[in-house]
Amino acid sequence: MPGCHTQAKTIDELLDRTKEAIRAYLKEDNQIKGDFIGVQYVEL
């Protein structure tokens, strides 16, 4: 999803912010409708 970026201090906060960013992207783009279920990819 081009332009979707977020950051946080904890994994839980990061997941919440990621969902928020994706929802905003989908709402703005208006291409996909539905509930975001979740994706988790963490690189250390």
mmCIF file as Biopython writes it, N, C-alpha, C and O atoms, coordinates in Angstrom:
data_model
#
loop_
_atom_site.group_PDB
_atom_site.id
_atom_site.type_symbol
_atom_site.label_atom_id
_atom_site.label_alt_id
_atom_site.label_comp_id
_atom_site.label_asym_id
_atom_site.label_entity_id
_atom_site.label_seq_id
_atom_site.pdbx_PDB_ins_code
_atom_site.Cartn_x
_atom_site.Cartn_y
_atom_site.Cartn_z
_atom_site.occupancy
_atom_site.B_iso_or_equiv
_atom_site.auth_seq_id
_atom_site.auth_asym_id
_atom_site.pdbx_PDB_model_num
ATOM 1   N N  . MET A ? 1  ? 0.835   -1.154  0.000  1.0 0.0 1  A 1 
ATOM 2   C CA . MET A ? 1  ? 0.000   0.000   0.000  1.0 0.0 1  A 1 
ATOM 3   C C  . MET A ? 1  ? 0.893   1.233   0.000  1.0 0.0 1  A 1 
ATOM 4   O O  . MET A ? 1  ? 1.399   1.638   1.046  1.0 0.0 1  A 1 
ATOM 5   N N  . PRO A ? 2  ? 1.078   1.807   -1.131 1.0 0.0 2  A 1 
ATOM 6   C CA . PRO A ? 2  ? 1.972   2.968   -1.245 1.0 0.0 2  A 1 
ATOM 7   C C  . PRO A ? 2  ? 1.556   4.100   -0.313 1.0 0.0 2  A 1 
ATOM 8   O O  . PRO A ? 2  ? 0.376   4.439   -0.220 1.0 0.0 2  A 1 
ATOM 9   N N  . GLY A ? 3  ? 2.519   4.671   0.364  1.0 0.0 3  A 1 
ATOM 10  C CA . GLY A ? 3  ? 2.260   5.808   1.232  1.0 0.0 3  A 1 
ATOM 11  C C  . GLY A ? 3  ? 1.847   5.453   2.640  1.0 0.0 3  A 1 
ATOM 12  O O  . GLY A ? 3  ? 1.665   6.347   3.467  1.0 0.0 3  A 1 
ATOM 13  N N  . CYS A ? 4  ? 1.693   4.174   2.941  1.0 0.0 4  A 1 
ATOM 14  C CA . CYS A ? 4  ? 1.318   3.769   4.305  1.0 0.0 4  A 1 
ATOM 15  C C  . CYS A ? 4  ? 2.582   3.590   5.126  1.0 0.0 4  A 1 
ATOM 16  O O  . CYS A ? 4  ? 3.394   2.705   4.858  1.0 0.0 4  A 1 
ATOM 17  N N  . HIS A ? 5  ? 2.736   4.443   6.129  1.0 0.0 5  A 1 
ATOM 18  C CA . HIS A ? 5  ? 3.891   4.366   7.014  1.0 0.0 5  A 1 
ATOM 19  C C  . HIS A ? 5  ? 3.422   4.632   8.432  1.0 0.0 5  A 1 
ATOM 20  O O  . HIS A ? 5  ? 2.508   5.428   8.645  1.0 0.0 5  A 1 
ATOM 21  N N  . THR A ? 6  ? 4.029   3.984   9.388  1.0 0.0 6  A 1 
ATOM 22  C CA . THR A ? 6  ? 3.726   4.235   10.787 1.0 0.0 6  A 1 
ATOM 23  C C  . THR A ? 6  ? 4.888   3.767   11.632 1.0 0.0 6  A 1 
ATOM 24  O O  . THR A ? 6  ? 5.782   3.075   11.144 1.0 0.0 6  A 1 
ATOM 25  N N  . GLN A ? 7  ? 4.877   4.141   12.897 1.0 0.0 7  A 1 
ATOM 26  C CA . GLN A ? 7  ? 5.909   3.687   13.830 1.0 0.0 7  A 1 
ATOM 27  C C  . GLN A ? 7  ? 5.333   3.713   15.232 1.0 0.0 7  A 1 
ATOM 28  O O  . GLN A ? 7  ? 4.332   4.382   15.490 1.0 0.0 7  A 1 
ATOM 29  N N  . ALA A ? 8  ? 5.971   2.979   16.140 1.0 0.0 8  A 1 
ATOM 30  C CA . ALA A ? 8  ? 5.513   2.919   17.525 1.0 0.0 8  A 1 
ATOM 31  C C  . ALA A ? 8  ? 6.634   2.381   18.402 1.0 0.0 8  A 1 
ATOM 32  O O  . ALA A ? 8  ? 7.641   1.872   17.911 1.0 0.0 8  A 1 
ATOM 33  N N  . LYS A ? 9  ? 6.437   2.505   19.695 1.0 0.0 9  A 1 
ATOM 34  C CA . LYS A ? 9  ? 7.438   2.020   20.646 1.0 0.0 9  A 1 
ATOM 35  C C  . LYS A ? 9  ? 7.218   0.567   21.042 1.0 0.0 9  A 1 
ATOM 36  O O  . LYS A ? 9  ? 8.156   -0.095  21.488 1.0 0.0 9  A 1 
ATOM 37  N N  . THR A ? 10 ? 5.983   0.051   20.887 1.0 0.0 10 A 1 
ATOM 38  C CA . THR A ? 10 ? 5.692   -1.334  21.253 1.0 0.0 10 A 1 
ATOM 39  C C  . THR A ? 10 ? 5.005   -2.040  20.080 1.0 0.0 10 A 1 
ATOM 40  O O  . THR A ? 10 ? 4.452   -1.392  19.191 1.0 0.0 10 A 1 
ATOM 41  N N  . ILE A ? 11 ? 5.047   -3.365  20.091 1.0 0.0 11 A 1 
ATOM 42  C CA . ILE A ? 11 ? 4.391   -4.151  19.044 1.0 0.0 11 A 1 
ATOM 43  C C  . ILE A ? 11 ? 2.884   -3.913  19.073 1.0 0.0 11 A 1 
ATOM 44  O O  . ILE A ? 11 ? 2.265   -3.757  18.021 1.0 0.0 11 A 1 
ATOM 45  N N  . ASP A ? 12 ? 2.291   -3.885  20.260 1.0 0.0 12 A 1 
ATOM 46  C CA . ASP A ? 12 ? 0.833   -3.669  20.366 1.0 0.0 12 A 1 
ATOM 47  C C  . ASP A ? 12 ? 0.434   -2.318  19.783 1.0 0.0 12 A 1 
ATOM 48  O O  . ASP A ? 12 ? -0.546  -2.216  19.045 1.0 0.0 12 A 1 
ATOM 49  N N  . GLU A ? 13 ? 1.191   -1.296  20.116 1.0 0.0 13 A 1 
ATOM 50  C CA . GLU A ? 13 ? 0.910   0.038   19.584 1.0 0.0 13 A 1 
ATOM 51  C C  . GLU A ? 13 ? 1.129   0.061   18.070 1.0 0.0 13 A 1 
ATOM 52  O O  . GLU A ? 13 ? 0.376   0.704   17.339 1.0 0.0 13 A 1 
ATOM 53  N N  . LEU A ? 14 ? 2.151   -0.633  17.612 1.0 0.0 14 A 1 
ATOM 54  C CA . LEU A ? 14 ? 2.431   -0.691  16.184 1.0 0.0 14 A 1 
ATOM 55  C C  . LEU A ? 14 ? 1.297   -1.361  15.413 1.0 0.0 14 A 1 
ATOM 56  O O  . LEU A ? 14 ? 0.912   -0.896  14.341 1.0 0.0 14 A 1 
ATOM 57  N N  . LEU A ? 15 ? 0.768   -2.443  15.955 1.0 0.0 15 A 1 
ATOM 58  C CA . LEU A ? 15 ? -0.332  -3.134  15.293 1.0 0.0 15 A 1 
ATOM 59  C C  . LEU A ? 15 ? -1.562  -2.223  15.196 1.0 0.0 15 A 1 
ATOM 60  O O  . LEU A ? 15 ? -2.222  -2.176  14.158 1.0 0.0 15 A 1 
ATOM 61  N N  . ASP A ? 16 ? -1.868  -1.504  16.278 1.0 0.0 16 A 1 
ATOM 62  C CA . ASP A ? 16 ? -3.002  -0.582  16.256 1.0 0.0 16 A 1 
ATOM 63  C C  . ASP A ? 16 ? -2.801  0.513   15.224 1.0 0.0 16 A 1 
ATOM 64  O O  . ASP A ? 16 ? -3.723  0.841   14.476 1.0 0.0 16 A 1 
ATOM 65  N N  . ARG A ? 17 ? -1.620  1.072   15.178 1.0 0.0 17 A 1 
ATOM 66  C CA . ARG A ? 17 ? -1.339  2.153   14.218 1.0 0.0 17 A 1 
ATOM 67  C C  . ARG A ? 17 ? -1.317  1.644   12.785 1.0 0.0 17 A 1 
ATOM 68  O O  . ARG A ? 17 ? -1.721  2.353   11.864 1.0 0.0 17 A 1 
ATOM 69  N N  . THR A ? 18 ? -0.845  0.412   12.595 1.0 0.0 18 A 1 
ATOM 70  C CA . THR A ? 18 ? -0.842  -0.172  11.255 1.0 0.0 18 A 1 
ATOM 71  C C  . THR A ? 18 ? -2.266  -0.361  10.754 1.0 0.0 18 A 1 
ATOM 72  O O  . THR A ? 18 ? -2.573  -0.033  9.608  1.0 0.0 18 A 1 
ATOM 73  N N  . LYS A ? 19 ? -3.127  -0.884  11.599 1.0 0.0 19 A 1 
ATOM 74  C CA . LYS A ? 19 ? -4.539  -1.047  11.221 1.0 0.0 19 A 1 
ATOM 75  C C  . LYS A ? 19 ? -5.167  0.300   10.888 1.0 0.0 19 A 1 
ATOM 76  O O  . LYS A ? 19 ? -5.923  0.419   9.923  1.0 0.0 19 A 1 
ATOM 77  N N  . GLU A ? 20 ? -4.854  1.309   11.685 1.0 0.0 20 A 1 
ATOM 78  C CA . GLU A ? 20 ? -5.386  2.648   11.446 1.0 0.0 20 A 1 
ATOM 79  C C  . GLU A ? 20 ? -4.914  3.195   10.093 1.0 0.0 20 A 1 
ATOM 80  O O  . GLU A ? 20 ? -5.701  3.781   9.350  1.0 0.0 20 A 1 
ATOM 81  N N  . ALA A ? 21 ? -3.636  3.004   9.779  1.0 0.0 21 A 1 
ATOM 82  C CA . ALA A ? 21 ? -3.092  3.481   8.509  1.0 0.0 21 A 1 
ATOM 83  C C  . ALA A ? 21 ? -3.739  2.762   7.323  1.0 0.0 21 A 1 
ATOM 84  O O  . ALA A ? 21 ? -4.043  3.384   6.305  1.0 0.0 21 A 1 
ATOM 85  N N  . ILE A ? 22 ? -3.943  1.470   7.458  1.0 0.0 22 A 1 
ATOM 86  C CA . ILE A ? 22 ? -4.556  0.696   6.378  1.0 0.0 22 A 1 
ATOM 87  C C  . ILE A ? 22 ? -6.015  1.096   6.190  1.0 0.0 22 A 1 
ATOM 88  O O  . ILE A ? 22 ? -6.482  1.238   5.060  1.0 0.0 22 A 1 
ATOM 89  N N  . ARG A ? 23 ? -6.735  1.278   7.297  1.0 0.0 23 A 1 
ATOM 90  C CA . ARG A ? 23 ? -8.129  1.720   7.191  1.0 0.0 23 A 1 
ATOM 91  C C  . ARG A ? 23 ? -8.218  3.076   6.484  1.0 0.0 23 A 1 
ATOM 92  O O  . ARG A ? 23 ? -9.076  3.279   5.625  1.0 0.0 23 A 1 
ATOM 93  N N  . ALA A ? 24 ? -7.336  3.989   6.849  1.0 0.0 24 A 1 
ATOM 94  C CA . ALA A ? 24 ? -7.331  5.312   6.222  1.0 0.0 24 A 1 
ATOM 95  C C  . ALA A ? 24 ? -7.020  5.196   4.734  1.0 0.0 24 A 1 
ATOM 96  O O  . ALA A ? 24 ? -7.637  5.877   3.914  1.0 0.0 24 A 1 
ATOM 97  N N  . TYR A ? 25 ? -6.078  4.348   4.387  1.0 0.0 25 A 1 
ATOM 98  C CA . TYR A ? 25 ? -5.728  4.143   2.979  1.0 0.0 25 A 1 
ATOM 99  C C  . TYR A ? 25 ? -6.915  3.584   2.196  1.0 0.0 25 A 1 
ATOM 100 O O  . TYR A ? 25 ? -7.237  4.072   1.112  1.0 0.0 25 A 1 
ATOM 101 N N  . LEU A ? 26 ? -7.557  2.567   2.746  1.0 0.0 26 A 1 
ATOM 102 C CA . LEU A ? 26 ? -8.679  1.941   2.051  1.0 0.0 26 A 1 
ATOM 103 C C  . LEU A ? 26 ? -9.868  2.893   1.949  1.0 0.0 26 A 1 
ATOM 104 O O  . LEU A ? 26 ? -10.560 2.912   0.931  1.0 0.0 26 A 1 
ATOM 105 N N  . LYS A ? 27 ? -10.106 3.668   2.979  1.0 0.0 27 A 1 
ATOM 106 C CA . LYS A ? 27 ? -11.211 4.628   2.955  1.0 0.0 27 A 1 
ATOM 107 C C  . LYS A ? 27 ? -10.957 5.701   1.906  1.0 0.0 27 A 1 
ATOM 108 O O  . LYS A ? 27 ? -11.855 6.058   1.144  1.0 0.0 27 A 1 
ATOM 109 N N  . GLU A ? 28 ? -9.732  6.214   1.870  1.0 0.0 28 A 1 
ATOM 110 C CA . GLU A ? 28 ? -9.382  7.269   0.927  1.0 0.0 28 A 1 
ATOM 111 C C  . GLU A ? 28 ? -9.395  6.750   -0.501 1.0 0.0 28 A 1 
ATOM 112 O O  . GLU A ? 28 ? -9.894  7.418   -1.407 1.0 0.0 28 A 1 
ATOM 113 N N  . ASP A ? 29 ? -8.849  5.564   -0.699 1.0 0.0 29 A 1 
ATOM 114 C CA . ASP A ? 29 ? -8.746  4.972   -2.026 1.0 0.0 29 A 1 
ATOM 115 C C  . ASP A ? 29 ? -10.101 4.478   -2.514 1.0 0.0 29 A 1 
ATOM 116 O O  . ASP A ? 29 ? -10.367 4.460   -3.716 1.0 0.0 29 A 1 
ATOM 117 N N  . ASN A ? 30 ? -10.951 4.079   -1.583 1.0 0.0 30 A 1 
ATOM 118 C CA . ASN A ? 30 ? -12.300 3.617   -1.872 1.0 0.0 30 A 1 
ATOM 119 C C  . ASN A ? 30 ? -12.333 2.464   -2.874 1.0 0.0 30 A 1 
ATOM 120 O O  . ASN A ? 30 ? -13.311 2.304   -3.604 1.0 0.0 30 A 1 
ATOM 121 N N  . GLN A ? 31 ? -11.280 1.671   -2.910 1.0 0.0 31 A 1 
ATOM 122 C CA . GLN A ? 31 ? -11.223 0.547   -3.835 1.0 0.0 31 A 1 
ATOM 123 C C  . GLN A ? 31 ? -11.664 -0.748  -3.167 1.0 0.0 31 A 1 
ATOM 124 O O  . GLN A ? 31 ? -12.240 -1.617  -3.821 1.0 0.0 31 A 1 
ATOM 125 N N  . ILE A ? 32 ? -11.400 -0.882  -1.880 1.0 0.0 32 A 1 
ATOM 126 C CA . ILE A ? 32 ? -11.695 -2.120  -1.172 1.0 0.0 32 A 1 
ATOM 127 C C  . ILE A ? 32 ? -12.570 -1.780  0.021  1.0 0.0 32 A 1 
ATOM 128 O O  . ILE A ? 32 ? -12.292 -0.838  0.762  1.0 0.0 32 A 1 
ATOM 129 N N  . LYS A ? 33 ? -13.624 -2.553  0.197  1.0 0.0 33 A 1 
ATOM 130 C CA . LYS A ? 33 ? -14.480 -2.344  1.356  1.0 0.0 33 A 1 
ATOM 131 C C  . LYS A ? 33 ? -14.487 -3.599  2.190  1.0 0.0 33 A 1 
ATOM 132 O O  . LYS A ? 33 ? -14.403 -4.704  1.654  1.0 0.0 33 A 1 
ATOM 133 N N  . GLY A ? 34 ? -14.584 -3.444  3.495  1.0 0.0 34 A 1 
ATOM 134 C CA . GLY A ? 34 ? -14.605 -4.590  4.398  1.0 0.0 34 A 1 
ATOM 135 C C  . GLY A ? 34 ? -13.781 -4.315  5.625  1.0 0.0 34 A 1 
ATOM 136 O O  . GLY A ? 34 ? -13.226 -3.228  5.783  1.0 0.0 34 A 1 
ATOM 137 N N  . ASP A ? 35 ? -13.700 -5.291  6.487  1.0 0.0 35 A 1 
ATOM 138 C CA . ASP A ? 35 ? -12.952 -5.153  7.728  1.0 0.0 35 A 1 
ATOM 139 C C  . ASP A ? 35 ? -11.526 -5.636  7.544  1.0 0.0 35 A 1 
ATOM 140 O O  . ASP A ? 35 ? -11.274 -6.630  6.862  1.0 0.0 35 A 1 
ATOM 141 N N  . PHE A ? 36 ? -10.614 -4.932  8.149  1.0 0.0 36 A 1 
ATOM 142 C CA . PHE A ? 36 ? -9.216  -5.350  8.137  1.0 0.0 36 A 1 
ATOM 143 C C  . PHE A ? 36 ? -9.031  -6.442  9.174  1.0 0.0 36 A 1 
ATOM 144 O O  . PHE A ? 36 ? -9.350  -6.243  10.347 1.0 0.0 36 A 1 
ATOM 145 N N  . ILE A ? 37 ? -8.524  -7.584  8.761  1.0 0.0 37 A 1 
ATOM 146 C CA . ILE A ? 37 ? -8.341  -8.713  9.670  1.0 0.0 37 A 1 
ATOM 147 C C  . ILE A ? 37 ? -6.981  -8.644  10.328 1.0 0.0 37 A 1 
ATOM 148 O O  . ILE A ? 37 ? -6.894  -8.777  11.548 1.0 0.0 37 A 1 
ATOM 149 N N  . GLY A ? 38 ? -5.922  -8.443  9.574  1.0 0.0 38 A 1 
ATOM 150 C CA . GLY A ? 38 ? -4.617  -8.270  10.179 1.0 0.0 38 A 1 
ATOM 151 C C  . GLY A ? 38 ? -3.474  -8.893  9.411  1.0 0.0 38 A 1 
ATOM 152 O O  . GLY A ? 38 ? -3.629  -9.920  8.751  1.0 0.0 38 A 1 
ATOM 153 N N  . VAL A ? 39 ? -2.339  -8.259  9.508  1.0 0.0 39 A 1 
ATOM 154 C CA . VAL A ? 39 ? -1.091  -8.739  8.926  1.0 0.0 39 A 1 
ATOM 155 C C  . VAL A ? 39 ? -0.008  -8.377  9.910  1.0 0.0 39 A 1 
ATOM 156 O O  . VAL A ? 39 ? -0.011  -7.275  10.460 1.0 0.0 39 A 1 
ATOM 157 N N  . GLN A ? 40 ? 0.912   -9.279  10.140 1.0 0.0 40 A 1 
ATOM 158 C CA . GLN A ? 40 ? 1.994   -8.973  11.051 1.0 0.0 40 A 1 
ATOM 159 C C  . GLN A ? 40 ? 3.306   -9.420  10.424 1.0 0.0 40 A 1 
ATOM 160 O O  . GLN A ? 40 ? 3.483   -10.598 10.112 1.0 0.0 40 A 1 
ATOM 161 N N  . TYR A ? 41 ? 4.211   -8.491  10.244 1.0 0.0 41 A 1 
ATOM 162 C CA . TYR A ? 41 ? 5.546   -8.781  9.732  1.0 0.0 41 A 1 
ATOM 163 C C  . TYR A ? 41 ? 6.500   -7.893  10.509 1.0 0.0 41 A 1 
ATOM 164 O O  . TYR A ? 41 ? 6.422   -6.667  10.423 1.0 0.0 41 A 1 
ATOM 165 N N  . VAL A ? 42 ? 7.382   -8.492  11.250 1.0 0.0 42 A 1 
ATOM 166 C CA . VAL A ? 42 ? 8.318   -7.731  12.066 1.0 0.0 42 A 1 
ATOM 167 C C  . VAL A ? 42 ? 9.726   -8.134  11.682 1.0 0.0 42 A 1 
ATOM 168 O O  . VAL A ? 42 ? 10.064  -9.317  11.677 1.0 0.0 42 A 1 
ATOM 169 N N  . GLU A ? 43 ? 10.540  -7.152  11.360 1.0 0.0 43 A 1 
ATOM 170 C CA . GLU A ? 43 ? 11.937  -7.405  11.013 1.0 0.0 43 A 1 
ATOM 171 C C  . GLU A ? 43 ? 12.808  -6.856  12.127 1.0 0.0 43 A 1 
ATOM 172 O O  . GLU A ? 43 ? 12.655  -5.704  12.534 1.0 0.0 43 A 1 
ATOM 173 N N  . LEU A ? 44 ? 13.700  -7.660  12.607 1.0 0.0 44 A 1 
ATOM 174 C CA . LEU A ? 44 ? 14.597  -7.220  13.681 1.0 0.0 44 A 1 
ATOM 175 C C  . LEU A ? 44 ? 16.015  -7.091  13.176 1.0 0.0 44 A 1 
ATOM 176 O O  . LEU A ? 44 ? 16.912  -6.731  13.938 1.0 0.0 44 A 1 
#
